[in-house]
């Protein structure tokens, strides 16, 4: 078995070495490593097929066939009644499809005591199955295994048009692969997918999630350590496993090589309207979700808002200045100005890049009033262990009526266009800078980028509780994460 695994792995590596990095990225050829293939297949519960003599399998993005081998091995070892396997393997790239055919011949030779009927289909998976999408019932396969391509496509593309019912905003092709794969499942069939996790919470995937959770059940989520897979994919990748049966209550949760545990679907459901789903990594994360569910206020309830900084520098290049502000230029804050422990280093910051400007013309239409704000970095550095880096901006920091905020910053403000009080700013800071909030946010978001829409899924303390946190942290005069964590535990009873 190890020999054939090595042979398939070698064909993957040889192919990848023959291509430029840009070609691989543009064609989304992120082949599945052998250990990840085994992990994905391990999330499939095959017990329901114990009486089957035939099993039908779909691999909609087969690559060199790495996922196929461990699945057939499991079927052989765990389903002794199965005598025939029917496999449809799609691969759009002709060169890779040629490799796939050769590797499938090796697999069939190795498992020669089972009849394996195969089709390698060198066509576009979505387009080739377009007539199935509109049908009420299109079940054809017992098992689907997939590491689909990850690539943004246009709303006007053929694939998006075919599946327009689940398309909103700019689609990513992997989301269409997920939906079509599920559509082709037999009743009680199972589907395991390796993909970015964003579709479980992202705003552009609302329609996809409604399609999924109105018709199918998620039965397993496996997550990996941040950055463990595919360095060029800038978000966390997960394995999600589904069954074509509604209302399966329990979900298996696993992380890296840790022991898996079961929880209810409702315990990880963040929002009953958009069907956003959190990804816990431990029992502690389940408790975190439960504890935060006791809070009942949204930002809107509190009269607050969060926005992206309005200054996109390359669109306003004529108005920018490397020097500090003066009577003709307003101060411009950028992401590196915001540091841990409530520090803003505008005055000390060196201009090391083109985007490290320090001021912007006072006539620029995107300036905001010089109020009190809570500022938050939108993107964290890949080598930064903390996703949350924020600071309170006091309106006395600059002697200027207006302020420029780069679009790599987020800022909290009031809905009524008045300034936040300092107690409100520091209360928000204490809450968001705590380890408790960081734990919650890591369950919601697996990227290096903070999304404004994520905050619509998060509950906040009451206004009085925020004021109390603000007063306490100002009294402590310590703005470390440890101080915030202690105060949140003391006053909100949220334990790390």
VEXDREN-2710 file (C-alpha; in Angstrom, 1 decimal):
% VEXDREN-2710
k/r/px/py/pz
1/UNK/0.0/0.0/0.0
2/UNK/2.8/2.4/0.9
3/UNK/4.4/1.8/-2.4
4/UNK/1.4/2.8/-4.5
5/UNK/0.8/5.9/-2.2
6/UNK/4.4/6.9/-3.0
7/UNK/3.9/6.4/-6.7
8/UNK/0.8/8.6/-6.8
9/UNK/2.5/11.2/-4.6
10/UNK/5.6/11.2/-6.8
11/UNK/3.4/11.9/-9.9
12/UNK/1.8/14.9/-8.1
13/UNK/5.2/16.3/-7.1
14/UNK/6.7/15.7/-10.5
15/UNK/3.9/17.5/-12.2
16/UNK/4.0/20.5/-9.8
17/UNK/7.8/20.8/-10.2
18/UNK/7.3/21.0/-14.0
19/UNK/5.1/24.1/-13.7
20/UNK/5.7/27.7/-12.7
21/UNK/4.1/28.8/-9.5
22/UNK/1.9/31.3/-11.3
23/UNK/0.5/28.5/-13.5
24/UNK/-0.3/26.4/-10.5
25/UNK/-2.0/29.2/-8.7
26/UNK/-3.9/30.5/-11.7
27/UNK/-5.2/26.9/-12.4
28/UNK/-5.8/26.3/-8.7
29/UNK/-3.8/23.1/-8.7
30/UNK/-3.5/22.6/-4.9
31/UNK/-3.1/18.8/-4.9
32/UNK/-4.0/16.9/-1.7
33/UNK/-1.0/15.6/0.3
34/UNK/-1.3/11.9/1.2
35/UNK/-1.8/12.4/4.9
36/UNK/-4.6/14.9/4.3
37/UNK/-6.2/12.5/1.9
38/UNK/-6.4/9.8/4.6
39/UNK/-7.7/12.4/7.1
40/UNK/-10.5/13.4/4.7
41/UNK/-11.5/9.8/4.0
42/UNK/-11.5/9.0/7.7
43/UNK/-14.3/11.5/8.3
44/UNK/-16.7/9.3/6.2
45/UNK/-19.0/7.0/8.1
46/UNK/-19.2/3.9/5.9
47/UNK/-21.3/1.8/8.3
48/UNK/-24.5/2.6/6.5
49/UNK/-23.2/0.8/3.4
50/UNK/-22.4/-2.5/5.2
51/UNK/-25.1/-4.4/3.3
52/UNK/-24.3/-2.8/-0.1
53/UNK/-22.8/-4.9/-2.9
54/UNK/-22.2/-1.9/-5.1
55/UNK/-20.8/1.6/-4.2
56/UNK/-20.9/4.6/-6.5
57/UNK/-18.2/7.3/-6.0
58/UNK/-17.7/10.8/-7.5
59/UNK/-14.5/12.7/-7.5
60/UNK/-15.3/16.0/-9.1
61/UNK/-11.7/17.4/-9.0
62/UNK/-9.6/14.3/-9.0
63/UNK/-6.1/15.7/-9.8
64/UNK/-3.7/12.7/-9.8
65/UNK/-6.1/10.5/-7.8
66/UNK/-4.8/10.9/-4.3
67/UNK/-8.2/10.9/-2.6
68/UNK/-9.4/7.8/-4.5
69/UNK/-6.8/5.4/-3.1
70/UNK/-7.5/5.6/0.6
71/UNK/-11.3/5.5/0.0
72/UNK/-11.1/2.3/-2.0
73/UNK/-8.8/0.9/0.7
74/UNK/-11.4/1.6/3.4
75/UNK/-14.2/0.1/1.4
76/UNK/-12.2/-3.0/0.8
77/UNK/-11.3/-3.3/4.5
78/UNK/-14.6/-2.3/6.1
79/UNK/-17.3/-3.3/3.6
80/UNK/-16.7/-7.0/2.7
81/UNK/-20.0/-7.3/0.9
82/UNK/-19.0/-4.8/-1.8
83/UNK/-18.0/-6.5/-5.0
84/UNK/-18.3/-3.6/-7.4
85/UNK/-17.3/0.1/-7.2
86/UNK/-18.3/2.6/-9.9
87/UNK/-16.1/5.6/-10.0
88/UNK/-16.5/8.9/-11.9
89/UNK/-13.4/11.1/-11.7
90/UNK/-13.5/14.6/-13.3
91/UNK/-10.2/16.3/-14.2
92/UNK/-10.4/19.4/-16.5
93/UNK/-6.7/19.7/-17.2
94/UNK/-5.8/17.2/-20.0
95/UNK/-2.2/16.7/-18.8
96/UNK/-3.3/15.9/-15.3
97/UNK/-6.2/13.7/-16.6
98/UNK/-3.5/11.6/-18.5
99/UNK/-1.6/11.1/-15.2
100/UNK/-4.9/10.3/-13.4
101/UNK/-5.8/7.5/-15.9
102/UNK/-2.4/5.9/-15.4
103/UNK/-2.7/6.1/-11.6
104/UNK/-6.3/4.6/-11.6
105/UNK/-4.9/1.7/-13.6
106/UNK/-2.4/1.2/-10.7
107/UNK/-5.2/1.4/-8.1
108/UNK/-7.3/-1.1/-10.0
109/UNK/-4.4/-3.5/-10.3
110/UNK/-3.7/-3.3/-6.6
111/UNK/-7.3/-3.9/-5.6
112/UNK/-7.9/-6.6/-8.2
113/UNK/-10.4/-8.6/-6.1
114/UNK/-12.9/-5.8/-6.4
115/UNK/-14.5/-4.9/-9.7
116/UNK/-13.8/-1.1/-10.2
117/UNK/-15.6/0.5/-13.1
118/UNK/-14.1/3.9/-13.8
119/UNK/-14.6/6.9/-16.0
120/UNK/-12.1/9.7/-16.2
121/UNK/-14.1/12.7/-17.5
122/UNK/-11.9/15.4/-19.0
123/UNK/-14.6/18.0/-18.8
124/UNK/-15.7/21.0/-16.7
125/UNK/-17.6/19.4/-13.8
126/UNK/-20.1/22.2/-13.4
127/UNK/-21.0/22.6/-17.0
128/UNK/-21.1/18.9/-17.7
129/UNK/-23.7/18.5/-14.9
130/UNK/-25.7/21.7/-15.7
131/UNK/-28.9/19.7/-16.5
132/UNK/-28.7/18.0/-13.1
133/UNK/-28.7/21.3/-11.1
134/UNK/-32.2/22.3/-12.0
135/UNK/-33.7/18.9/-11.3
136/UNK/-35.5/18.3/-8.0
137/UNK/-33.7/15.0/-7.4
138/UNK/-30.4/14.3/-9.1
139/UNK/-28.9/11.7/-6.8
140/UNK/-26.4/9.4/-8.5
141/UNK/-23.6/8.7/-6.0
142/UNK/-23.2/7.1/-2.6
143/UNK/-19.9/8.9/-1.8
144/UNK/-18.3/12.1/-3.0
145/UNK/-14.7/13.1/-2.1
146/UNK/-13.3/16.4/-3.3
147/UNK/-10.6/18.9/-3.0
148/UNK/-12.2/21.4/-5.4
149/UNK/-10.3/24.3/-7.1
150/UNK/-10.2/27.6/-5.2
151/UNK/-10.6/30.5/-7.6
152/UNK/-12.7/33.6/-7.8
153/UNK/-14.9/33.7/-11.0
154/UNK/-17.2/36.3/-12.5
155/UNK/-20.9/36.5/-11.8
156/UNK/-21.4/36.3/-15.6
157/UNK/-19.4/33.1/-16.0
158/UNK/-21.1/30.1/-17.4
159/UNK/-20.7/28.2/-14.1
160/UNK/-22.2/31.1/-12.1
161/UNK/-25.1/31.4/-14.5
162/UNK/-25.9/27.7/-14.3
163/UNK/-26.0/27.9/-10.5
164/UNK/-27.4/31.4/-10.1
165/UNK/-29.7/30.4/-7.3
166/UNK/-26.7/30.3/-4.9
167/UNK/-24.6/33.1/-6.3
168/UNK/-24.3/36.4/-4.5
169/UNK/-21.5/38.9/-4.9
170/UNK/-18.3/37.5/-6.5
171/UNK/-18.4/33.7/-6.3
172/UNK/-15.5/31.3/-5.8
173/UNK/-15.6/28.2/-7.9
174/UNK/-15.1/25.9/-4.9
175/UNK/-18.5/26.9/-3.5
176/UNK/-20.2/25.8/-6.7
177/UNK/-18.4/22.5/-6.6
178/UNK/-19.7/22.0/-3.1
179/UNK/-23.3/22.6/-4.0
180/UNK/-23.2/20.5/-7.2
181/UNK/-21.5/17.7/-5.4
182/UNK/-24.2/17.6/-2.8
183/UNK/-26.9/17.8/-5.5
184/UNK/-25.5/14.6/-7.0
185/UNK/-25.6/12.6/-3.8
186/UNK/-28.0/9.7/-3.3
187/UNK/-30.3/9.9/-0.3
188/UNK/-28.2/9.1/2.8
189/UNK/-25.1/9.6/0.6
190/UNK/-22.0/11.2/2.2
191/UNK/-19.7/13.9/0.9
192/UNK/-16.3/15.0/2.3
193/UNK/-14.8/18.2/1.0
194/UNK/-11.4/19.9/1.6
195/UNK/-11.9/23.7/1.1
196/UNK/-11.4/27.1/2.6
197/UNK/-13.7/27.6/5.6
198/UNK/-15.0/31.0/4.6
199/UNK/-18.1/29.6/3.0
200/UNK/-19.4/28.6/6.5
201/UNK/-19.6/32.3/7.6
202/UNK/-18.9/34.6/4.7
203/UNK/-21.6/37.0/3.5
204/UNK/-21.3/36.0/-0.1
205/UNK/-22.1/32.4/0.8
206/UNK/-25.4/33.1/2.5
207/UNK/-27.4/31.5/-0.3
208/UNK/-25.1/28.5/-0.5
209/UNK/-25.5/27.8/3.2
210/UNK/-29.3/28.1/3.0
211/UNK/-29.2/25.6/0.2
212/UNK/-27.0/23.2/2.2
213/UNK/-28.7/23.4/5.6
214/UNK/-32.2/23.3/4.2
215/UNK/-31.4/20.0/2.5
216/UNK/-28.4/18.3/4.1
217/UNK/-26.7/17.8/7.4
218/UNK/-23.1/18.5/8.4
219/UNK/-21.8/15.5/10.2
220/UNK/-18.0/16.2/10.6
221/UNK/-15.8/19.3/10.7
222/UNK/-12.0/18.8/10.8
223/UNK/-9.8/21.9/11.1
224/UNK/-6.0/22.3/10.9
225/UNK/-3.5/24.5/12.5
226/UNK/-3.5/28.0/10.9
227/UNK/-1.2/28.0/7.9
228/UNK/-0.6/24.2/7.9
229/UNK/-1.8/23.6/4.4
230/UNK/-1.4/25.4/1.0
231/UNK/0.8/28.5/1.9
232/UNK/-0.7/30.5/-1.1
233/UNK/-4.3/30.0/0.2
234/UNK/-4.6/32.9/2.6
235/UNK/-7.3/31.4/4.8
236/UNK/-7.8/28.4/7.0
237/UNK/-8.7/25.2/5.1
238/UNK/-11.1/22.6/6.6
239/UNK/-12.7/19.3/5.9
240/UNK/-16.5/19.4/6.0
241/UNK/-18.5/16.2/5.7
242/UNK/-22.2/16.1/4.8
243/UNK/-25.0/13.6/4.6
244/UNK/-27.9/13.8/2.2
245/UNK/-30.4/13.6/5.1
246/UNK/-32.0/16.4/7.0
247/UNK/-31.9/17.0/10.8
248/UNK/-28.9/14.9/11.8
249/UNK/-28.3/16.5/15.1
250/UNK/-24.8/15.5/16.1
251/UNK/-21.6/16.8/14.5
252/UNK/-18.2/15.3/15.0
253/UNK/-15.4/17.9/15.6
254/UNK/-11.7/17.2/15.2
255/UNK/-8.6/19.4/15.1
256/UNK/-5.2/18.3/13.8
257/UNK/-4.5/15.0/15.5
258/UNK/-6.5/15.7/18.6
259/UNK/-9.2/13.3/19.7
260/UNK/-12.6/14.1/18.1
261/UNK/-15.8/14.9/20.1
262/UNK/-19.4/15.3/19.3
263/UNK/-21.6/18.3/19.7
264/UNK/-25.0/19.5/18.5
265/UNK/-25.4/21.4/15.3
266/UNK/-27.2/24.1/17.2
267/UNK/-24.2/24.6/19.5
268/UNK/-22.1/25.8/16.5
269/UNK/-24.8/27.6/14.6
270/UNK/-24.0/31.3/15.0
271/UNK/-27.0/32.8/13.2
272/UNK/-30.4/31.2/12.4
273/UNK/-31.0/33.6/9.5
274/UNK/-27.8/33.3/7.5
275/UNK/-26.9/29.8/8.8
276/UNK/-23.4/30.9/9.7
277/UNK/-21.5/28.1/11.4
278/UNK/-18.5/28.4/13.7
279/UNK/-15.6/26.0/13.7
280/UNK/-14.6/25.0/17.3
281/UNK/-11.4/23.2/17.9
282/UNK/-12.1/21.9/21.4
283/UNK/-14.7/21.5/24.1
284/UNK/-13.5/24.8/25.5
285/UNK/-14.5/26.5/22.2
286/UNK/-18.0/25.0/22.6
287/UNK/-18.2/26.5/26.1
288/UNK/-17.0/29.8/24.7
289/UNK/-19.9/29.8/22.2
290/UNK/-22.3/28.9/24.9
291/UNK/-21.0/31.7/27.3
292/UNK/-21.1/34.4/24.6
293/UNK/-24.6/33.4/23.6
294/UNK/-25.7/34.7/27.0
295/UNK/-24.9/38.2/25.8
296/UNK/-27.8/39.8/24.0
297/UNK/-26.8/43.1/22.5
298/UNK/-25.7/43.8/18.9
299/UNK/-23.5/46.8/17.9
300/UNK/-26.7/48.3/16.4
301/UNK/-28.6/47.8/19.7
302/UNK/-25.8/49.8/21.4
303/UNK/-26.0/52.6/18.9
304/UNK/-22.5/51.7/17.5
305/UNK/-21.2/50.9/14.1
306/UNK/-18.0/49.5/12.6
307/UNK/-16.7/50.6/9.2
308/UNK/-13.6/50.2/7.0
309/UNK/-11.3/53.2/6.9
310/UNK/-12.4/55.2/3.8
311/UNK/-8.9/56.2/2.4
312/UNK/-7.8/53.8/-0.4
313/UNK/-4.3/55.3/-1.0
314/UNK/-3.8/54.4/-4.6
315/UNK/-7.1/56.1/-5.5
316/UNK/-6.1/59.3/-3.6
317/UNK/-2.4/59.4/-4.5
318/UNK/-2.5/63.1/-5.5
319/UNK/-3.6/64.1/-2.0
320/UNK/-1.1/62.1/0.0
321/UNK/2.0/63.4/1.7
322/UNK/4.9/61.6/3.5
323/UNK/5.3/64.4/6.0
324/UNK/3.2/64.9/9.2
325/UNK/0.1/67.0/9.0
326/UNK/-0.1/70.8/8.8
327/UNK/-2.8/73.4/8.1
328/UNK/-3.2/72.1/4.6
329/UNK/-3.0/68.4/5.4
330/UNK/-4.9/66.2/7.8
331/UNK/-3.2/63.4/9.7
332/UNK/-3.4/59.9/8.1
333/UNK/-3.3/56.8/10.3
334/UNK/-2.4/53.5/8.7
335/UNK/-2.4/49.9/10.0
336/UNK/1.3/49.9/11.3
337/UNK/0.4/52.8/13.5
338/UNK/-1.8/50.6/15.6
339/UNK/0.2/48.4/18.0
340/UNK/-0.5/46.0/20.8
341/UNK/-1.3/47.3/24.3
342/UNK/-3.2/50.3/23.1
343/UNK/-0.3/52.1/21.4
344/UNK/-0.4/54.4/18.4
345/UNK/3.0/55.1/16.9
346/UNK/2.2/57.7/14.3
347/UNK/5.0/60.1/15.4
348/UNK/7.7/57.4/15.6
349/UNK/6.7/55.5/12.5
350/UNK/9.1/55.5/9.6
351/UNK/8.0/55.7/6.0
352/UNK/9.3/52.4/4.7
353/UNK/6.8/51.8/2.0
354/UNK/4.8/53.8/-0.6
355/UNK/1.7/53.4/1.5
356/UNK/3.4/54.7/4.7
357/UNK/2.1/58.3/4.2
358/UNK/1.5/60.5/7.2
359/UNK/-1.0/63.1/5.9
360/UNK/-3.7/63.8/3.3
361/UNK/-5.0/66.9/1.8
362/UNK/-7.6/68.7/4.0
363/UNK/-9.8/68.9/0.9
364/UNK/-10.1/65.1/0.4
365/UNK/-13.7/64.0/0.5
366/UNK/-13.0/60.8/2.5
367/UNK/-11.8/62.5/5.7
368/UNK/-13.8/61.9/8.9
369/UNK/-14.4/64.1/11.9
370/UNK/-11.7/64.0/14.6
371/UNK/-13.7/62.1/17.2
372/UNK/-12.9/59.4/19.7
373/UNK/-12.7/56.0/18.0
374/UNK/-11.6/52.4/18.6
375/UNK/-9.2/51.5/15.8
376/UNK/-8.6/47.9/14.7
377/UNK/-6.2/46.5/12.2
378/UNK/-8.0/44.9/9.4
379/UNK/-5.2/42.5/8.4
380/UNK/-2.8/40.8/10.8
381/UNK/0.7/39.9/9.8
382/UNK/1.2/36.2/9.0
383/UNK/3.9/36.0/11.7
384/UNK/1.6/37.6/14.3
385/UNK/0.0/35.1/16.6
386/UNK/-2.8/37.5/17.4
387/UNK/-5.5/38.3/15.0
388/UNK/-6.8/41.2/17.1
389/UNK/-4.7/44.4/17.3
390/UNK/-6.5/47.5/18.4
391/UNK/-6.0/50.9/20.1
392/UNK/-8.2/53.7/21.4
393/UNK/-7.8/56.9/19.4
394/UNK/-8.5/60.0/21.5
395/UNK/-9.5/63.1/19.6
396/UNK/-6.8/65.0/21.5
397/UNK/-4.1/62.9/19.8
398/UNK/-4.0/65.3/16.9
399/UNK/-4.7/69.0/16.8
400/UNK/-6.8/68.7/13.6
401/UNK/-10.6/69.0/12.9
402/UNK/-10.4/66.1/10.4
403/UNK/-8.7/62.7/10.3
404/UNK/-7.8/60.2/7.5
405/UNK/-8.0/56.5/8.1
406/UNK/-6.5/54.0/5.7
407/UNK/-8.7/51.2/4.4
408/UNK/-6.6/48.6/6.2
409/UNK/-8.0/50.0/9.4
410/UNK/-11.5/49.4/10.9
411/UNK/-13.1/52.0/13.2
412/UNK/-15.9/51.9/15.8
413/UNK/-18.1/54.9/15.9
414/UNK/-21.6/56.0/16.8
415/UNK/-24.6/55.7/14.6
416/UNK/-25.8/59.2/15.4
417/UNK/-22.6/60.7/14.1
418/UNK/-21.6/61.9/17.5
419/UNK/-18.3/61.0/19.2
420/UNK/-17.9/57.9/21.3
421/UNK/-17.1/58.8/24.9
422/UNK/-13.7/57.6/26.3
423/UNK/-15.5/55.2/28.6
424/UNK/-17.3/53.7/25.6
425/UNK/-14.0/53.5/23.6
426/UNK/-12.1/51.8/26.4
427/UNK/-15.0/49.5/27.2
428/UNK/-15.0/48.3/23.6
429/UNK/-11.2/48.0/23.7
430/UNK/-11.3/45.9/26.9
431/UNK/-13.9/43.5/25.5
432/UNK/-12.4/43.1/22.0
433/UNK/-8.8/42.9/23.2
434/UNK/-9.6/40.1/25.7
435/UNK/-8.5/36.4/25.2
436/UNK/-12.2/35.5/25.5
437/UNK/-13.1/37.6/22.4
438/UNK/-10.0/36.4/20.5
439/UNK/-11.2/32.8/21.2
440/UNK/-14.7/33.6/19.9
441/UNK/-13.4/35.3/16.8
442/UNK/-11.1/32.5/15.9
443/UNK/-14.1/30.2/15.9
444/UNK/-15.9/32.6/13.5
445/UNK/-13.0/33.6/11.2
446/UNK/-10.0/31.6/10.0
447/UNK/-8.3/34.2/7.8
448/UNK/-5.7/37.0/8.5
449/UNK/-8.4/39.6/7.7
450/UNK/-11.0/41.0/10.0
451/UNK/-14.4/41.2/8.3
452/UNK/-16.9/43.9/9.2
453/UNK/-19.8/41.5/8.5
454/UNK/-18.5/39.1/11.2
455/UNK/-19.5/41.6/13.8
456/UNK/-23.1/41.3/13.0
457/UNK/-22.9/37.7/14.3
458/UNK/-21.3/38.7/17.6
459/UNK/-23.1/39.8/20.7
460/UNK/-21.8/42.5/23.0
461/UNK/-22.2/43.4/26.7
462/UNK/-24.8/46.0/27.6
463/UNK/-23.9/49.7/27.5
464/UNK/-23.6/49.8/31.3
465/UNK/-21.3/46.8/31.3
466/UNK/-19.1/48.4/28.6
467/UNK/-18.9/51.6/30.6
468/UNK/-17.9/49.6/33.7
469/UNK/-15.1/47.9/31.7
470/UNK/-14.0/51.3/30.3
471/UNK/-13.8/52.8/33.8
472/UNK/-12.0/49.8/35.2
473/UNK/-9.3/49.6/32.6
474/UNK/-8.6/53.3/32.8
475/UNK/-8.4/53.0/36.5
476/UNK/-5.9/50.0/36.1
477/UNK/-3.9/52.1/33.6
478/UNK/-2.8/48.8/32.1
479/UNK/-3.9/47.8/28.6
480/UNK/-2.4/44.4/28.1
481/UNK/-4.4/41.5/26.9
482/UNK/-4.0/39.9/30.3
483/UNK/-5.6/42.9/32.0
484/UNK/-8.5/42.9/29.5
485/UNK/-9.0/39.2/30.0
486/UNK/-9.1/39.6/33.8
487/UNK/-11.7/42.4/33.7
488/UNK/-13.9/40.6/31.2
489/UNK/-13.9/37.5/33.4
490/UNK/-14.6/39.6/36.5
491/UNK/-17.4/41.8/35.2
492/UNK/-19.0/39.7/32.4
493/UNK/-18.3/36.2/33.9
494/UNK/-16.8/35.0/30.7
495/UNK/-14.0/32.5/31.5
496/UNK/-11.1/31.9/29.1
END
